[in-house]
Every structure is written in structure tokens, then in C-alpha cells.
Amino acid sequence: MRWENLAEQPVRPGSDAALFGADAVVTRTVDTPEFRGITFHEIRARSIVNRVPGASRMPFTWTVNPYRGCSHACVYCFARKTHSYLDLDTGLGFDSQIVVKTNAPELLRRELGGPRWRGGHIAMGTNVDCYQRAEGRYRLMPGIIEALRDHANPFSILTKGTLILRDLDLLTEAAAVTDVGISVSAGFTDRELWRTVEPGTPAPERRLDVIRALAERGIDCGVLMAPVIPYLGDHPDQLRATVRAIAEAGATSVTPLVLHLRPGAREWYFQWLIEHHPHLVPHYERLYASGAYAPKSYQRRITGQVHELAREYGIGPGRSGAARRIRPERETGPATAEPEQLTLL
């Protein structure tokens, strides 16, 4: 998969976008402080509803991803490898070369109205954050939510971004006609850890403010406590502080997920570890010797501790990877789906 799969109309010969192939629409840099060092590649995608590969551990079948690359710059992000599909760097390039599917709202509306679509649940924010900083500029999510609302199509959103609060009215409208789930990702509350592993994200306390704001609107919000970072964020006192803060914010569930290091993310994370915590490198080499995931015994221990703390603070565990739902006025039944184009973007 390369740039030719992402666009419908070629750019003018000799334009900057030709660096990435004949079909990239526009390559744009924005000279404002919040976007300094970031390049946007604006493209017109051919498909926006994507089927999750059958071998995936994800508990959903369909996704929509209006962006590729993410200025959150989380050093552990599993989606880094996807940038290599476009011949882009999976390290700094992933953090600063952002692909924007500018036609995402109109394309989604067209696909939802297609004869082969049956209204399956669509998950968003599962690859890169749909409320990363670029969304403040491109405003793709309001049109996406409107399309889902108008087709009464169930969906969920997982985010670290506070910008979701901008769309609360639209989310409430959608919840009146279909099943809508919201989850916030917050793996820890340690500010020093946050500054180094998630440098482009809102601070953990700002994400907890999102939960409070949602609760004030009567919207349930769960927390994906991810990632729990071995040796840096997994001490019992740290787990307790995080779960307590999540509970105090009004979350309805907490689901822990231990750090996993897939190819692309693994190399970038180890590079960061060597720079910031070189003494931990041997420990990580042992812990992740068998692949991308920590041993099941370690995962079970962390999960058990978090669930015990959740019970203590009066919140329940969520289904792994599931977003909590806004209670709609009308329920929709289960459905399967098969969109006309299933290019994984």
C-alpha cells in the first residue's frame, strides 16, 4: 500500500506533494506555534470504512480513521508501523508527518448510504487519535458524527484529546438515535512520566476533566487505563493513585492494558528507553523476549490489581477495549456489514 491508494486526483507536476507519489493532493506546513514542525499531507481517500483484520485482537470489526500519523507522539504507539506502508518514517515522521483524509465526512456519508452497508458498529480512535491537534484545524469529526447520526449508525470513540468536548452536542444528538460509546485513554497520572512518553497529549488531569464534563452532561465515560508501563508506571502505589483519580473523575469503568510493543513501536520505544532509563533495558529485553506482549502472568497480575482497586473505589471493569455507551432513547439491533471498498488506510 502506497500513496497511490490514498487519493483520487493527481497533483500538478512539480508540486511538493510529488515527493510522496503522483496522487498526494497537497503537502502543507503551517507556521503557527501549535503546529510548528508538523507537515500535513492532505489526500482524498478512496475508502473510509475499514475492516479490521480477522487475526487482530481488537473487539470490533469496522473502523474509521480520518488521520494517519499522530502529533500526540506517544513513544509506545502501536500504530507507528502503519507509516512505513507509505514509505514514511515510523519515528519522528509518525509524530510530524500527518496524513489528513480531507474528504472523510462526505466519503463516510456515501459509504453508509451504500446498498451493501448494514449498520455495523464503527470504532474510532483505535489506530491514531481522531481528536489529535490536527482536528482543531481540519474539523473532520463534526461531519463524521453528523453522518453517523443521520444514518443512526452505532459508533464509539477512544481518545486522549480534550477537543472531543467541542462535539458534545453532536454526540448527544447521535445518542438519541443510536448506540454511542465514549472512552478516554489514561494509563497513569504521573506527570513526569507523561511528559516523556506522551509529550504531545493533554496532561492526564485534563483528560480526567473530560470525564467530569461528560458526566455533567449525563454521558457515561469509561477509561482505558493504557498503557500500564512496566517498571515505570506499575508500582502498586501508582496503580492506586491512577484508579482513585479515575474514580473521582466519575468514570463508569476502568479497563487496564499492559504496554505492548509491536514492530515499529518496539524500536522507537527501546530507543527512548536507552536515552531515558538505560538501566531498564535488560529488564525489558527479558519481559518482551517472546514478542510484542508481556507474559500473561504479568498481565494477569496487573489486571487483577486494577480490578481490585476499581471495586474498592466503586467502579467496575469494562470489557477489554470497549467504550462505554451514552444511553440512547432508542436501541438498535445487532448488524453485520460489508462496505463497498475495504482498503485499509
Secondary structure, DSSP 4 states (H G I P E B T S, - for coil): --GGGT-SSPPPTT-GGGGG-TT--EEEE--SGGGTT-EEEEE--S--EEEPPTT---S-SEEE-SEES-TT--TT-GGGHHHHTTT--SSHHHHHEEEEETTHHHHHHHHHTSTT-----EEESSSS-TTSTHHHHH--HHHHHHHHHHTT--EEEEES-GGGGGGHHHHHHHHTTS-EEEEEE-----HHHHHHHSTTSPPHHHHHHHHHHHHHTT---EEEEEEEPTTTS-SHHHHHHHHHHHHHHT-SEEEEEE-B--TTHHHHHHHHHHHH-GGGHHHHHHHTTTSSB--HHHHHHHHHHHHHHHHHTT-EEPPTTPPEEE--SS---------S-----
